Amino acid sequence: MNGMQIVVFTLNDELCGVDTCQVNEIVKYEGLTKMPKMPKFIDGIINLRDRVVPVVNLNKRFNLGETEITKKTKIIITEIEKKYIGFIVNNVTEILKLPPEKIESTPDIIQKSYNRYLEYVGKKDEKLISILDLSSILTDKELDKIDDE
């Protein structure tokens, strides 16, 4: 594996990251429109340049508690199967280039079918960064449900 450039963000007290190639853009959190019959971790939708984008609350998705909305709250926009999806994070802290020796595959015991989105673990100083695969956070069934609404 070569190095990786990641967007580093916080989910409550957890430090996470995502490969920059999965990030279309990062937008300021400016309120959502609620939609009926959505899974509990989908907070609503936003209008992003005339495109309706469903928004997933990653703290809720990972059972990390509620997300306190502050001036630092951001929405990371990605494209999955030709659909734009936003992910709410507490704060985007930096863009970091990790050399190969600072990246390890997630241990097998942790990467089971229910958390296949945990792709790698990055190391920065004494901190560990969970590097997520945004395209694996939602199941195919959940992606279909978003389409149906």
Buried (B, 14 or more C-beta within 10 A) or exposed (E): EEEBEBBBBBBBEBBBBBBEEBBBEBBEBEEBEEBEEBBEBBBBBBEBEEEEBBBBBBBBBBEBEEBEBEEBBBBBBBEBEEBBBBBBBBEBBEEBEBEEEBBBEBEEEEBEEEBEBBBBBBBBEEEEBBBBBBBEBBEEEBBEBBEEE
